[in-house]
Every structure is written in C-alpha cells, then in structure tokens.
Amino acid sequence: MILSVEYTLPKTLCKVNFYAEKFKRLLKKVNSTNVLLDKYIVRLFLNRLKKNIILLIAFSQPKNVDEVIEVARLSLNYAILSNVLSA
C-alpha cells in the first residue's frame, strides 16, 4: 500500500514567509548603515507576529534577523504538524 500525501504550505506559513521577505527589504532601506542593534531588530520582527507563536520563538533566543525568521518558520511548522497529528 502506497500512501500519497499532497503537501501545500498552510496560509499562516505563507504569511510569515511574505512578512519575512518584506521585513528584510524594509530593513535594508532603514538600516543601510547597520546602526540598529540585532536585539532591537529581532524585537521589531516579533512584534508583528501572533502572540501564541512569539513565546515559542523567543524561547530559542534568536540572535539576529535571519535566526528569528528561521525559528519562526520552524515554530509554525511544529505548530501545524502537532495540530495535524493530534486531529
């Protein structure tokens, strides 16, 4: 028996990917001289996410914008997967 599963990105993950791309583009414009601290940039990114996912991301203590984006994607994947498996 072969199990076929079609996987599409959930809307929330697509929104995070879109937001991350937009955030990085704006950050390049605003922080072209790298004046802003990484901690501040991470907080700026987190402030626009949903409250229930912020704690998961903050717990991993991301150090820069690339880490916070990667952790956000992983956290959403985990949340989505755990919802699917518990259903």
C-alpha positions as a Markdown table, in Angstrom:
| # | Residue | x | y | z |
|---|---|---|---|---|
| 1 | Met | 0.0 | 0.0 | 0.0 |
| 2 | Ile | 1.4 | 3.4 | -1.0 |
| 3 | Leu | 0.4 | 6.4 | 0.9 |
| 4 | Ser | 0.4 | 9.6 | -1.1 |
| 5 | Val | 0.3 | 12.9 | 0.7 |
| 6 | Glu | 0.0 | 16.2 | -1.1 |
| 7 | Tyr | 1.7 | 19.0 | 0.8 |
| 8 | Thr | 0.9 | 22.6 | 0.4 |
| 9 | Leu | 2.1 | 25.4 | 2.5 |
| 10 | Pro | -0.5 | 26.5 | 5.0 |
| 11 | Lys | -1.7 | 30.1 | 4.9 |
| 12 | Thr | 0.0 | 31.1 | 8.1 |
| 13 | Leu | 3.4 | 29.9 | 6.9 |
| 14 | Cys | 2.9 | 31.7 | 3.6 |
| 15 | Lys | 2.1 | 34.8 | 5.5 |
| 16 | Val | 5.2 | 34.5 | 7.6 |
| 17 | Asn | 7.3 | 34.0 | 4.5 |
| 18 | Phe | 5.8 | 37.0 | 2.9 |
| 19 | Tyr | 6.2 | 39.1 | 6.1 |
| 20 | Ala | 9.9 | 38.0 | 6.4 |
| 21 | Glu | 10.7 | 39.0 | 2.9 |
| 22 | Lys | 9.0 | 42.3 | 3.2 |
| 23 | Phe | 10.7 | 42.9 | 6.6 |
| 24 | Lys | 14.1 | 42.2 | 5.3 |
| 25 | Arg | 13.6 | 44.6 | 2.3 |
| 26 | Leu | 12.4 | 47.4 | 4.6 |
| 27 | Leu | 15.3 | 46.7 | 7.0 |
| 28 | Lys | 17.8 | 47.2 | 4.2 |
| 29 | Lys | 16.3 | 50.6 | 3.5 |
| 30 | Val | 16.1 | 51.7 | 7.1 |
| 31 | Asn | 19.3 | 50.1 | 8.4 |
| 32 | Ser | 21.6 | 50.6 | 5.5 |
| 33 | Thr | 24.5 | 51.6 | 7.7 |
| 34 | Asn | 23.9 | 48.8 | 10.3 |
| 35 | Val | 23.2 | 51.2 | 13.1 |
| 36 | Leu | 20.3 | 49.2 | 14.7 |
| 37 | Leu | 21.2 | 46.5 | 17.2 |
| 38 | Asp | 20.3 | 42.9 | 16.4 |
| 39 | Lys | 18.3 | 42.6 | 19.6 |
| 40 | Tyr | 16.1 | 45.6 | 18.5 |
| 41 | Ile | 15.6 | 44.2 | 15.0 |
| 42 | Val | 14.6 | 40.8 | 16.5 |
| 43 | Arg | 12.0 | 42.5 | 18.7 |
| 44 | Leu | 10.7 | 44.5 | 15.8 |
| 45 | Phe | 10.2 | 41.3 | 13.8 |
| 46 | Leu | 8.5 | 39.5 | 16.7 |
| 47 | Asn | 6.1 | 42.4 | 17.4 |
| 48 | Arg | 4.1 | 41.8 | 14.2 |
| 49 | Leu | 3.7 | 38.0 | 14.8 |
| 50 | Lys | 0.7 | 36.4 | 16.6 |
| 51 | Lys | 1.1 | 36.3 | 20.3 |
| 52 | Asn | 0.8 | 32.5 | 20.6 |
| 53 | Ile | 3.8 | 31.9 | 18.4 |
| 54 | Ile | 6.0 | 34.7 | 19.9 |
| 55 | Leu | 6.7 | 32.7 | 23.1 |
| 56 | Leu | 7.9 | 29.7 | 21.1 |
| 57 | Ile | 10.3 | 31.9 | 19.1 |
| 58 | Ala | 11.5 | 34.0 | 22.0 |
| 59 | Phe | 12.3 | 30.8 | 24.0 |
| 60 | Ser | 15.0 | 29.9 | 21.5 |
| 61 | Gln | 16.6 | 33.4 | 21.9 |
| 62 | Pro | 17.4 | 34.2 | 18.3 |
| 63 | Lys | 20.4 | 36.5 | 17.9 |
| 64 | Asn | 19.7 | 38.2 | 14.6 |
| 65 | Val | 17.0 | 38.6 | 11.9 |
| 66 | Asp | 18.0 | 35.5 | 10.0 |
| 67 | Glu | 17.7 | 33.3 | 13.1 |
| 68 | Val | 14.4 | 34.8 | 14.1 |
| 69 | Ile | 12.9 | 34.2 | 10.7 |
| 70 | Glu | 14.2 | 30.6 | 10.6 |
| 71 | Val | 12.9 | 29.9 | 14.1 |
| 72 | Ala | 9.5 | 31.5 | 13.2 |
| 73 | Arg | 9.2 | 29.1 | 10.2 |
| 74 | Leu | 10.3 | 26.1 | 12.3 |
| 75 | Ser | 7.9 | 27.0 | 15.1 |
| 76 | Leu | 5.0 | 27.4 | 12.7 |
| 77 | Asn | 5.8 | 24.0 | 11.1 |
| 78 | Tyr | 5.9 | 22.5 | 14.5 |
| 79 | Ala | 2.6 | 24.0 | 15.5 |
| 80 | Ile | 1.0 | 23.0 | 12.2 |
| 81 | Leu | 2.3 | 19.4 | 12.4 |
| 82 | Ser | 1.2 | 19.0 | 16.0 |
| 83 | Asn | -2.3 | 20.1 | 15.1 |
| 84 | Val | -2.4 | 17.7 | 12.2 |
| 85 | Leu | -1.1 | 14.8 | 14.3 |
| 86 | Ser | -3.5 | 15.5 | 17.2 |
| 87 | Ala | -6.5 | 15.6 | 14.9 |
